[in-house]
Amino acid sequence: LMISLDRRIPDNVIDFRNGKWNKAGYSKAEGLKGKTLGVIGVGNIGKEVAKRALAFGMNVYGKDISRIKGVAIKDFSEMDKLLPLCDIVTLHLPTTPQTKGLFNKEMFNYMKPNSLLINTARADLIDEDAMIETIKSKNIRVALDVIRDEPEQKSGEIKSKLQSIPNVYVTHHIGASTQQAQNAVAAETVRIIKDFVMSGLIAHWVNRAKISATHYQLVVKHYDKPGVLASILNIIREAKINIEEIENIIFEGGVVACCTMKLRNPLSTEMLKGIKENSNVLSVSHIAF
């Protein structure tokens, strides 16, 4: 999409099909080398876009809610500092209360005249009325793989106010729709399931609680023998204290293990005494956090 915007590939094709030759007009593309790209949302997809843009010789800057790692680009914290520098802006954000309508009139005011905007993420990141106004006032060009009220079915009619707006290039929500991509998704799904069956670990876990109700931690170092953990868990169960998370790590040799438990409520002195009295328990640590 970035190259199509720069070279106006769709317009080339339309003119050719209409019998119009315009080499003079279409030879005036800027090119990508040395241009400044702003990647808004530097997650897995944003990082891959940044890597490819760097290969084109572009200057790549990023904006994300957390510190950017894993790709050599400059990290900006404020949009009003980043957007005025960018020749091209590409969006790679999820829809959240904080990102919905993010690209509004204020953000478009920061963008350079004649710059390019690409959205392959979510349609409601952009205020379309503000975008149309900016297209007219600043001559920006926009490539969208997602638009508001797009059809849910795979084929049919579509009506959009964007159809009559010059400088808007829309693809049919096909950003990840290649055979290679679908094969990769299938292969990764199989790999994740196999890993879970073999190890119990889940890759790319998206719905894990970011904030839990745990305020206490119990760490028990113990001999790795049957019934040791069962006796400890029984003491906690009798007090009706819920264990939110638990991990038991076996040390080299298989003799000693360390069990870490995240708890909602603290253990009493009497409960800790009961755990320590187990002859197979080596040490006990109980803290609040």
N, C-alpha and C positions, 0 to 999 in steps of 0.2 A: 504493500500500500504506500509506503514511503516513496519508493521509486516511481510508482504510478502517479502520485501527486506531483512529484518534481518534474517528471517528463510529460505529464498530462496524457498518459497512455489512453484512457477512455475517450478523450476528445479526439485523439489521433484516429482511433478506430471508427468513431461515429462519422467523422468527416470523410474518411475513406469510403465508408459504406454509402455515404450520400454523394459520392463522386467529387469530393472537394480535396484538392492537394494544397497543403499549407506548410511546406518545409521551412519557410522563413519564420513563421510564428512558432513552430514547435522546436526549432533549433535553439531557442532562447532559455532552455532549462538552466537552473543554477548549478545542479550537481550536488552530491552529498559530501564529498571530501572537504574537511575543514569546517563544516557546518556544526552548529551546536544543537545537540539533542537533549531535551529534558524528559527523563523517564519518571513518570509520576506513579509510584507504586513499584518498589524494587523487590518483589517476591521472586519466586522461581521463574515466572514468565518474564518479568521485567529484567531480571539478570541475563536471561538468554538474549533478549532484545539488545541489551547493552553490549554484550559480547560481540554480536554481529555488527552493531553500529561502530564499535571500535575497529573492527576489521575493515570497515569502509573508510577509516581515517577520520571519523567524526570526533568532535569533542563531546563527551557524554557526561551529563550531570544527573543526579538523582534526588528524589524526594520520597521519604518513607517515614512511617510512624516510629520505626526503630533504626538504630544505627546500621548503615549498609555494610555488609560483609560479603566476601566471596567474589567481588568484581571491582576492578580498579577504576572507580569513577568518583567524582567529587560529590560530597553529600551536602545538600542544602536543607536548612531547617524551615525556611520561610518561602512561600510561593511568590511573594512580592519581590523577592530578590532573585529568584530563579527564572520566572517566566519572561521578564524583559530581556534576558540574555539569549533566549532560545529561538532558533530558526524553525525548529520542529519540536512539537510536544506530543508524547504518546502516553495514553492512559492505560494502567494495568492495576485497577483497584476493584475490590469487591463492593457491593452495595451495603452500606451501613448507615445508621442515622447521621454519622459524621461526613460521609462521602456523598450522600444523595444530594444532587443539585450542586455539587462542589464547584463545577465550572459554570458560574453564574456571571452576571454582568461585571462584577468586580474583578473576577479572574480574567475575563476576556479583555478588560481594560489594561491589564498588565502585559498582554501579548503584543509582540512586535507586528507592525504592518507587514503584509505579504508573507506571514509565517504560515506553517502547516500544523494542523491538529489531526491526530489519529486516535480513534477510540475503537478498540476491539474487546473491551471489557464488559461494561454494563451501560445500557442506554440512559438510565436515570442519573448517571454521573453528570450529565450535561443539561443545562437549561437551553432547550432548542431555540426559544425566542431570542435569548441573549446571543446565541451563536449566530443566528440569521442576521441580527442587527450588526454583529461584528464583521460578518462576511461582507456586508454592504459598506460598512464604514472603513474597514482596514484591509479589505481585499484578501483576507485569509482564505486558504483552501482547506477543506475538511474531508477526511476519509473515515467512513463509519461502517463497521461490520455489525453494529447493533443500533437500532432506532426504536423510538417509542411506538407502541401499538403495532409492532410487526406481527404478521400472521403466525399463528401457532402451527398451522399445517405446513407441509413441505412444498406445496405448490398451490397456486390460486392467484387471485387478484390482490393488488395492494394499492392503497391511496395514502399519500403522505404529502404534507405541505413542503417537504424537502424536495419533491420531484421537480418543482418549478424554480428551485434556487440554484443559480450558477455557482460553481466552485464546490459543490457538494458531490462526493463520490461515495455511493453506497454499495456494499456487497451484501450477500444474502445470509448473514450470520453463519459464515462458513469458516471462521478462523481456524478451527481445529478439525475441519472436515476433509481430511485426506486419507487415503488408504493406509499410508505409512503411520499417520497419527492414530488411527483406529487400531491398527495392529499393535502399536506400542502400548496403547491403553489395555488391550486384551492381555498382552504378555505381562505387563506390570501387575494386573489384577491377579493372574495366576501366581506370580512370584510372591505377592503379599499373602495370599491364602496359604501357599506352601510354607512360608516362613512362620506364619501363625500356628499352623499345625505342628511344625517341628519345634518351635521355640516359645510360642505363646506371646511373642512380640508383634505389635501391630505397627506397620510403617504408615507414614502420612496420616496419622490420627488427627482428624479435624474437629471432633466434638468432645475432646477431653476438656473437663472443667478448668477454666483458667484461674478461677478463684474457688477454693474449696472451704468447707466449714471447719477444717482442722486447725487447732491452735496448740496442740501438744504432740510431742514426739517421744516414742519409747524405743530405745535401742538395746537389744539383748544379745550379748555374745554367748554362745552355748555350744555344747558338744552336739554334733550332728547325729542324734539318735532318735529312734521312734518314740513318739509321745511327749517329747520335750516341748515343742511348740503347742501341742494340744493342751497341755497343762496350763501354759501361760494364757492361751486364748480362753480357756475355761474360766480363769480368774477374772478376765476382762468381761466375759459374757455375763457372769453372775452379777456384775456391777451395772449391767445394761449400758455399757459404753461402746459406742460404735467405732469400729476401725475403718477409716475411710480409704487408706492405702496401706499395703504391706509388701515388703520385699525381703526375701531370705537369700543371702549370698553365701555360697559354700567356698571356703578357702582351699587352697592347694593341698591335696592329700586327702580331702574328704573327712577330716576329723572334727574340725571346728567350723561353725557357721555364724553369721551375724544377721539378725532379723531387725528390720526397721519398720515401725508402725506409726502411722499418722492418725491421731485420735481427736475426737471432738471435745472430750472432757478429760481432765487430769485423773491420774490414778492416785488413790489414797496411800498414805504411809503404810497402812496395813496390807494393801494389795502389793505394793512394792516389796514388802518384807516377805510375803508369800512366794513371790517370784524368785527372790534371792535365795530362799531356803531350798529350792530345787538343786540337788547336788550336781545336776548337769548344766546349770547356769554358771557362767564364768564371770560375767559383769553385767550391770544394768545401768543405763543412763536414761533419765526422764527429764525433759525440758519443755518449757513453754516458748512459743515463737509467734 
